[in-house]
Amino acid sequence: MIPIRSDRGASAVEYGLLAALIAVVIIGAVTLVGGNLAGTFHQVTTPLSPTP
């Protein structure tokens, strides 16, 4: 007997939304950490650069 209603499509949509949410969180974290890392790198390299 074939079931009248299937939940397989709903599961795929839920997994897609979860993957999108995880991607947004990762992109946000990389953006924040990347900016801080660039500032730290600049603070470290400025005293080490040769003076003309």
Short mmCIF file of the C-alpha atoms (twelve columns), coordinates in Angstrom:
data_MODEL
# 
_entry.id   MODEL 
# 
loop_
_atom_site.group_PDB 
_atom_site.id 
_atom_site.type_symbol 
_atom_site.label_atom_id 
_atom_site.label_alt_id 
_atom_site.label_comp_id 
_atom_site.label_asym_id 
_atom_site.label_seq_id 
_atom_site.Cartn_x 
_atom_site.Cartn_y 
_atom_site.Cartn_z 
_atom_site.pdbx_PDB_model_num 
ATOM 1  C CA . MET A 1  0.000  0.000  0.000  1 
ATOM 2  C CA . ILE A 2  1.287  3.484  -0.908 1 
ATOM 3  C CA . PRO A 3  1.161  6.049  1.887  1 
ATOM 4  C CA . ILE A 4  -1.043 9.027  1.152  1 
ATOM 5  C CA . ARG A 5  1.386  11.503 2.645  1 
ATOM 6  C CA . SER A 6  5.175  11.393 2.647  1 
ATOM 7  C CA . ASP A 7  7.506  13.352 4.927  1 
ATOM 8  C CA . ARG A 8  10.601 12.861 2.792  1 
ATOM 9  C CA . GLY A 9  10.275 16.228 1.063  1 
ATOM 10 C CA . ALA A 10 9.828  18.039 4.358  1 
ATOM 11 C CA . SER A 11 12.985 16.425 5.714  1 
ATOM 12 C CA . ALA A 12 14.963 17.603 2.690  1 
ATOM 13 C CA . VAL A 13 13.699 21.161 3.166  1 
ATOM 14 C CA . GLU A 14 14.600 21.074 6.859  1 
ATOM 15 C CA . TYR A 15 18.102 19.839 6.079  1 
ATOM 16 C CA . GLY A 16 18.478 22.574 3.474  1 
ATOM 17 C CA . LEU A 17 17.417 25.267 5.930  1 
ATOM 18 C CA . LEU A 18 19.773 23.876 8.562  1 
ATOM 19 C CA . ALA A 19 22.667 23.878 6.083  1 
ATOM 20 C CA . ALA A 20 21.865 27.482 5.107  1 
ATOM 21 C CA . LEU A 21 21.796 28.552 8.765  1 
ATOM 22 C CA . ILE A 22 25.140 26.881 9.440  1 
ATOM 23 C CA . ALA A 23 26.627 28.586 6.364  1 
ATOM 24 C CA . VAL A 24 25.427 32.010 7.552  1 
ATOM 25 C CA . VAL A 25 26.939 31.433 11.011 1 
ATOM 26 C CA . ILE A 26 30.271 30.325 9.522  1 
ATOM 27 C CA . ILE A 27 30.403 33.311 7.155  1 
ATOM 28 C CA . GLY A 28 29.626 35.691 10.026 1 
ATOM 29 C CA . ALA A 29 32.293 34.156 12.258 1 
ATOM 30 C CA . VAL A 30 34.934 34.272 9.525  1 
ATOM 31 C CA . THR A 31 34.074 37.902 8.793  1 
ATOM 32 C CA . LEU A 32 34.422 38.929 12.442 1 
ATOM 33 C CA . VAL A 33 37.564 36.918 13.127 1 
ATOM 34 C CA . GLY A 34 39.121 37.965 9.819  1 
ATOM 35 C CA . GLY A 35 38.794 41.649 10.645 1 
ATOM 36 C CA . ASN A 36 40.290 41.187 14.094 1 
ATOM 37 C CA . LEU A 37 43.076 39.046 12.687 1 
ATOM 38 C CA . ALA A 38 43.972 41.682 10.102 1 
ATOM 39 C CA . GLY A 39 44.190 44.328 12.833 1 
ATOM 40 C CA . THR A 40 46.392 42.116 14.988 1 
ATOM 41 C CA . PHE A 41 48.648 41.311 12.032 1 
ATOM 42 C CA . HIS A 42 49.013 45.031 11.320 1 
ATOM 43 C CA . GLN A 43 49.948 45.739 14.969 1 
ATOM 44 C CA . VAL A 44 52.621 43.045 14.892 1 
ATOM 45 C CA . THR A 45 54.133 43.916 11.518 1 
ATOM 46 C CA . THR A 46 54.276 47.702 12.000 1 
ATOM 47 C CA . PRO A 47 57.067 47.651 14.629 1 
ATOM 48 C CA . LEU A 48 58.944 45.013 12.627 1 
ATOM 49 C CA . SER A 49 58.970 46.976 9.373  1 
ATOM 50 C CA . PRO A 50 62.271 48.676 8.488  1 
ATOM 51 C CA . THR A 51 62.400 52.428 8.869  1 
ATOM 52 C CA . PRO A 52 63.697 54.431 5.885  1 
# 
